[in-house]
């Protein structure tokens, strides 16, 4: 059963979202804004975005390449942005990197900015993917 603030989009909607991500990042003027720290996050949490990026030894280009490699098979669900009522929802994806599942949560803010709020080792099972 889906929660009220999350849902599964059709494979066509997810594909369209990914095509937009690819087009925006390919143009070179779009910023991939990676939120490395969260307000209430424990800095010692090994599964935080910052610590995952450090553990993977990733830079901005590596993260961008991982986002560009996402497919509909990686899609998990769509969730409301609880902080903003702009109807720009976050899409959640899961991807194996170095034999560990990575939780990826992002949205397109506008033509010049993609907000990547999460890029960290998954804290729970990410196998429930509708298009796997």
N, C-alpha and C positions, 0 to 999 in steps of 0.2 A: 504494500500500500504506500503510495506516495504521500509525502508530507505536503501540507498546504503551501509551503514556500519553496517547494522543489517539484520538478516534473521532468519527464523524458520528452525531448523534442523528436520530431520525425527525422529520419535519416537525411531527407532532403534539406531540412532546416539546418542540421549540423554540418552537412556538406557545404551549404551556402555560407555559413559562419566561417568555416575553415578557408574557403576560397577568398573571403574578404580579408582574413588574417594574412594569407599569403600575398595577396595583392598589396595590402598596406605596407607590409614589411619589405616587400620587394622594391617598392618605390624609393626607399632610402631616406625619406623625410619623416617616416613614422617612428615615434619613440616607443620602445618596449620598456615601460616603467615597471621595474621589478621592486616590489615592496619587500625589502630584506628583513625588516623588523616590524613586529606588531606591538601595539601599545602594551598589552598585558602579558606579553610572551616572556617566558623564562629564558634568559640568554644561555643557560646551560642545557636547554632541551636539545638533544642530539638530532631530533626530527624537525627542528625549526628550518625555515627557508634559508636563513643565513648559514647555519651549521651544515645543512645539506649541500649548499653551494660550495662551501669550504671543503667538505669531505670529498666531493666529486672533483674538486680543483677546477671548477668551471668559471669562465669569465662571461661577459655579456654576450659575446658571439656564440659561445657554446649553448647558452640558454635560448638564444634566438633560434639556433639550429634545431634544438629539441622542439620548440614550439612549431617551427615550420615542418617538422616531420610528423606532427600529429595527424591522425586519420579518424574517420568515423568509428573505426574499431576501438579507438582509445576513449571514446566518449562515455561518460558515466551518467551525468544528469545536468540539468540547468537549475540554478537557484536565484531567488530574488536578491538584489543588493539591498540589505536591510538599512544601510546608511543613507542611501539616496533613492529618491522616488523618480528616477529619470527613465524608467522602463528599459534600461540597459542592464541585462541580467548577466550573471557570471555563468560560464560553462565550466564544468569540471571534467577533467580527463585523467586517465591513469596510464603510465608508461613505464615499462621496465628499463632501468638503466643500471648497468653493472649488477645484474641479478637482483635488484631491489625495486619495488614498486614506488613510483614517484606520483604524488598527488599534485595535479596542476589545475589551478583555478584562475581564469582570466576573463576579461571582457574588453570589447572595443568601446572606448570612450568617445572618440571622434576620429576623423581622418588622420590625425597626427599623433594619436596616443592609444596604446593598448596597455591596460592595467593588468599586470600579473601579480595577483595578491598572494598566491601560494605556489611554491615550487619546492616541495619537501618530501622526505620519506613518508610514506603512508602510515598512519597510525591505526588503520583498520583494513579489513579485506576490501579490495577494490575490484573483485572479480565480477560483480554484477553490472555488466555492460550490455546494453541492449543490442549493439551491432557488432559484437565480438565474433 
